[in-house]
């Protein structure tokens, strides 16, 4: 897919909420309101129901069903069959306390009425959690991107007023938008997106799952706004989303969203914070969410996305381009901020790895028009060249035991993951496939390697591309997909494993129509 096609697919329109770009708004002229019909999906013990109140425009949906998860769903679905792109928004509130905190009220797009259909749903759970959950092909397992906050101890959330949610399908992508207390919809308010191709005609609607096979739960959907045949959009703003993904479940959680480009998260070794760069500076953000805090890096105000934390968590290596004609230089600053200490005498140099004993840095240096991998003592001094093969070598990172340095190389004409002994000997290829693979990161326990994969026709590691995070089991070298996203440059350039080796932090991106931001 070329860049223009990717941009078209990922561009979002909120104009439907401002009355612009809506070529078809279905009128509420039937007993089912804007929808065609309603029915149970999957195996249920108690039939669901719909009560539509035309005077107030509300939909009371009752639903049974054990779950909307795994490879099959069970819920009550109020639907309309559509084609093309579609948008659906509603104020959602549960009725009563409920028997299960995981009960769900959803806005959903779905390929068919089969229990195992490909789908994507914006779900409000009984515990207050909001998620974009999806099954990207028929019969596949369900995964989710979590947003919002979960009540302590999984207790029932006290939702004082309805939650306004919005699902939008454009091309092969589905997006989640949330409303704040003023009911305005924002992508920056814990937005999320996922690629779920739906072919031809498909279903859009609202639904309820009790998440308890013996119970029936109720939810009210008000101010329902359903629009189809969405018009193309014009000018867009790039949004960056800092996420974490669990290696075992592949479920994702949104940590922070902002209408700007930020990049390359590091996970602090105490598990409490994430570091990232934006606008030439380094910021710290609590893993639980909140507002980023600036780390003082002195004169180094053009930091790029090559930065990382020392094994003892006292220092931060940065690569900054504020000196020497914008050529990147490696420095070290105290982890809490301070005056940068220069490490590399030559430039450009881009940091990528600390040795486990904290005594040596691995970096990429451009010397005589060649990009190769070097090491240098943390105290500075002479650099040691480790690679000499023709073609770019990049992204060096030590294995947790310090025996190997993993890196990516295009020496075969195709970017793949390689490794070598820490002294540069025994260089061997690790991945062999049709993807362009970049930036290997080994988990702290040595069990996994995560890396970024571009399609075969992509050169370099550009931004704004359809990419995958893939993970390799180091015991048998089997590779699986961890996440599919719109990203690339800035997504995962530097080490970003959680200290317990369970999660990986990364940045995904989305293009949002300027006219849409903040519209109802």
N, C-alpha and C positions, 0 to 999 in steps of 0.2 A: 504494500500500500504506500503511495507517495505521500509526501507531507501535506499537500493540499487536501487529499482525501481524508487523511487522519484528522485534520483540523475541522473539516466539514462534519465528520461523524461526531466529534467531541464537542462541537459548539452547542451551547445550551440556549434555549429561549425561555425567557420569563414573560414575554410579551402577552401571552395568553391571559395573564392576570391584569394587564393594563388595557385589554381589549384590542391589542394589536397582534397580527399574525395568527389570528384564530379564524380559519376559513369555515369551520363547522362546529358550532356549539349545539349539542343535541338538547332539544326542549324537553321539559318535564311534563309530558302529556299522557303518560301511561300509568297504570297502577304500580309500576316499578320505577317511577321517576325517570331519570335519564338512562336507566338500564333496560335491557330487553327482558331478562328473566333471572331466576335464581335457582340454585340446586345445590345438593350436597356433593362434595368431591371426596372420593376415597371411602374408606370404611368408617361408618358412624353408627352408634347405637341409638341415637335420638336425632330425629330429623330437625334440621334447622328451619328458620323462618325469616320473613321480611315484613316489617310494618312500615309503610311509607306514609308520611304525613305531608300532603301537598300544601297545606296551609302554612306550615313552617319550613317545608323543604328538608325534613329530617328523615333519616333512614335508621330504624331500629333493627339490627341484625342479631339473631340468636344462632349460636353455633355450638356443635359438639365436636368431637374428634380428639384423638390421642395426641397428635402433634402435626406440625407442618415442618418436617425435618427429615433427615436421612434420605432415602430414595423414594419416599411416598408421602403424600399429604392426606389429611382428613380434616375438613372444615366446611362451613357453609359459605357459598360464593354467590354474590349478586353481580351479574356480569353483562357486558355488551360485547358483541363480536365486531372487530374493527380490522383495518389494515393501515399501513403507513405509520406515521409518528403520532403519538398521543400524549396528553397531559391530564393528570387527575390529582385534585387537591381536596382536602376535607378537614374540618375540625372533628377530632375523634375523642370520645370519652367513654369509659367503661361504666356499666350500671352495677352498683353494689360492690361489695368487697371482693367477691370471687373466692373460689376454692383453690386455685392454683396461681401463683405469682407469674407463671410463664404463659398465662392465657394471652392470646394475640388478637389484635384488631389490625387489619392490613389493607393497604392499597396495593393492588397487584396487577401485573401483566403476565399472561400465561399462554403458552402455545396451544394447549388443548384443555379439555376437562378431565383428562386422565389423571390418576393420582400421582403418577411419576413424571408428569409433564415438565419440560423446561419452563422456568419462570423466574421472575424477580419481584420481590415484595418489599415495600416499606412497612415495617411492622412496629407497632406500639405494644409493648409487653405490660403485663400487670404490675411488674416491679418498677416501671418507669423508664426502662431501657428502650431506646429506639435503635433499629438496625435495618440495614439493607441486606436482606437474605436472598439467596439465589441458587438455582440449579441450572448450570449453563448448558446442559443437554439432557434429553429424555433419559430417565433412569439413573442419572448421576447423583452423587451425594450432595446434600444441601450445605452451603457455607454462608457466612455472614460477615458484614462489616458493621461493627457496633459503633453507635454514637450516643451522646448524652450520658447521663449519670444513672447509676444503679443505687437504689436505696440501700442503706446499711443493713447487713444481715439478710438480704433478699426479702425484706418486709414489703408489704403492699405499699406502693407509692400513694401519697395523698395528693392526687392531681386536682388542684382547686378549680382549674378551668380546662377546657378541652385543649388538646395538643393539635396544632395545625401542621399537617404533613402534606407533602407533595411528591408524587412520583412522575417522572417524565422519561419516555422512551424516544430516543432519536437515533436512527440508524441501528447499529448493533449495540448501542450503549444505553444503560438505564441509570437514572440519577435520583438521588434522594435530596430533598430540601426540607428544612425545618423552619417553623415560625418561632419568633420570640414572644414575649408577653403582649406585645402590641399586635400580634398576629401577622406581622409582616414576614414574608418568606425570605430566607437568606441561604446562599450556599456556604457562606463563612460561618453559619451557625450549625456546625457539625455536619456539613454536606458530605456526600460520598457518591462514588460512581463505580460501575462494573460493566464488563462486556458480556452480554447475553444475547446472542443472535436469535431473533424470532422471525420465522419465515411466513410470507403470505398473510393470510388472515390469522388473527389470534384474539385472545380475550383480555379485556380490561375491566376492573371492578373493585369491589370492596368485599371483605370477608371477616369471619370470626372463627377462631379455633379455641376450644375450652382448655386444651392441653391436659384433659382428664377425660378418659373414655366414658366415665359415668356421669359427667356433669354437663350442663348447658350454661353457656355464658352469653352475656348481652353487651353490645356496644352501640353507641349512637354516633352516626356520621352526619354532621351538619355543614351547611354552606358548601355543598359539594359542587365542584367546578370541573367539568369533564369537557375536553376539547380535542378534536382530531384534525388531521391534515395540517399540521403545524407548518407555518411559513418559515423559510430560511431566515437566519439572523445576520446582522451586520458586524459591527465592531465588538470585540471581545476583550475581557480581562483575564489574565492567567491567575488561577488560584492554585496554591500549593497546600497539600494535605500531608501532615506528618502522621504516619500510621505505624502500628506494630502488628505483626502477623505471627501466629503460633505455628511452630514447625509441625507439631503432631496433628492438629485439627485443620490447619491452614485458614482458620478464622482470623479476621482482621478487626482492629479497633482504631478508631480515629482519636488522635491525641490533640491535634491543633490544626486549624485551617486559617489561612490568611490570603487576601487578594494581592499577592506579590510572589516573586520567586525566592524561595529559600531552599537550601540544599544540604545533603550529606550529614545525616545524624550519627553522632557517637553516643553510645550508652555508657554512662559512668559505671565504674566497677562496683559501687555500692547499690546499683540498681535503682537509684532514686531520681536520676535526671538524664536528660538528653541534651547534647550540644549540637548546634547546627550553625551554618553561616548564612548571612543575608546582607546584601548591600555592603560587602567588604568587612563586616564585623562578625564576631562569634557571640552566640547567645546560649544561655542555659535555660532549660524548660523542665519543670517537674513532669515525671512520667505520668502522673495522675492528671495532668492538664493544668492550665492556668495561663499566665502571661510570661513571655520570655524576658529574661534579664540580661543586660549587656555585660560581657566579660571585658575588662579593660585590657587591651593589647597595645597600648601606647601609640607609637607612631605607625604601627602596622594596621592601617585602616583600609587595606585592599586585600584582605584575606580571601583566598579561594577555597574550593571545596576539598582540599587535602589537609586534613587536621586530625589529631588523635591524642588520646590520653595515655600517659605513662603507666607501666604496670603497677607502680606504687601509688598512683592517682595523685601525685603531687605536682605534676607538670603537664603542660599541653604543648604538643608540637603543632606549629602552624606553617602554612606556606603563604607568603605575602608578596604582593606585586607593587608595593608603594615606592620601592627604591630601584635604582639602576634601570631606568627606561622601561619600567613595567615588567621586568623579568622576575619570575618567581624565585624567592629565596626561602630556605627553611630556617625557622627560628624556634626557640623554646621560651615559653613564659610560665610563670607559676599558674597552677590550675585556677586560682581565684583571681588571676589578673596581675599585670605588672609590666615591667620593662622587658621587651623582647631581647633575647640573647642570640646572636647570629651563629648558625652552625655551618652552613655550606658556604665556602669561599667563592665557589663558581655558581653561575646561574645561566639559564633557568634550572631550578631544582624543585621538585614536588614531593613532599613527604608522603609516605604510605604505611610505614610499619615500625613498631618498636620491637626489639628483641625481648624475649620473656624476662631476661635479667635486667632490662632497662639500660644496658650499657651501649647499645648500638641502634642506629636508625637506618632503615631501608628507604630509599627514595629513587625517583626517576629523574635523570638528568639529561639535558640536551647538550651534547658536546660534539662539535664539528658536524652539525646537521643530523646526528644520530641520537635517537632516544634509547637509552639503556638503563639498566638497573645498577644502582650503586649502594654501598653501605658506608657509614661514617660513624666514628665514636660520638657519643652524646656530648662529649666535651669539645667536639670540633676536631679539626686537624685534617689529615690526608683522607681523601675519599678512595674507595676501592671499587673498581669496575667489575661487575659479575657477569654481564651478558655482552656478547659481541656479534650475535647473529644479525643478519640483514633483516630490516623491518622493525616496527615498533614493539618494544617491550615495556610493559606498564603494570601498575597496581601491585607492587611487591608487598607481601605480608607474611610474617613468620608463623609457623605452626606453633601451637601452645608449648610443645617440648623444645622448641628452638632448633630442631634438627634441619628443618626445611624452610625455604622461602617459596611461597606460591605466587604466581604472577600470570598475566595474560600476554600472549605474544602472537604477532601476525607473521612469524617467520616462515610459515607454510603457505602464506598467501590468504589465510583465513584465520580470524582471531579466535584463539582457543586458550584454555587454561593449561598452564605448565607448572612444574615445580623443579627445584634444584636444591642441592645441599646448601647450607648456610654460607659455605665458602664459594659457591658458584659452580661446583662440580656436579656431575650426574644429572644434567638437565633432561627432563622427560616430559612428554605430553600427557595430560590428565584427561581432558575431554576430547572426544572425537565425534563430531556431529555436523549438521548443516547450519547451525546457528552461529552467530558472532557472539562470543562469550567474553565478558569483561568482569574485572574487579572481584577476584575470589576472596572470601572471608571465612576463616575457619572458626567454628564454635569453640568457646573456652574449654569444653571437655574433649575436643578433638574428634567428635563423632560426626560432624556435619560440615559441609562447605556450601555456602550460599553464593550465588553469582548472578550477574545480569546478562540476559540473552536478548539480542536484537535479531530481526529477520536477516536472512542470508544476503540480501541486496543492500543492506545499510552499511555505509562506510563510517568509520570512526565511532564515537559514542555521543551522537547529537541529542538535543532535547526534543521533546514533543513527538515521541514515537510510540507505537504499540510495542511494548516490551514484556518480558516475563522475568520474575524472580524464580530461579530454579535452585533446588537443593540436592546435593549429592551425599549419599551415605558413604562415609569414608571406609566402612568395613567391607563393602562389596562394590562400591562405585556406581550404584544404581542412582539414576537421576529422576526427580519428579518435579512437577510444577508447584511452586509455593504461592504465587500470585500472578495474575495478569493485570496489567495496568497501562495507563498513558503516562509515559515518563522518559527515562533515559539518563542524560546528563543531570547529575544532582540527585538521582534516586538513591544510590547506594555506593558512592565512590569510596567510602572509608569504612573501617570496622564498626559494626553496628549491632552486634549480638548482645542480648541481655546476659548478665553474669552467670545465670543459671542454665544457659544454652537452650532455653525453651522458646524464646521470641527473637525476632529480627525487627529492627526499626528501619523505615524507609520513607521516601517522599514520593507521592503520586501527584499528578497535575491534572487540571481541567481548564477548559476555556469557556468562560461564562459571558453571555451577552451583556454589554454595559447597561443597556436600557432596562434590563430585567432586575438588577440588583435592588432589593428592598421593596419590590412591587408585591402587591397582594394578589 
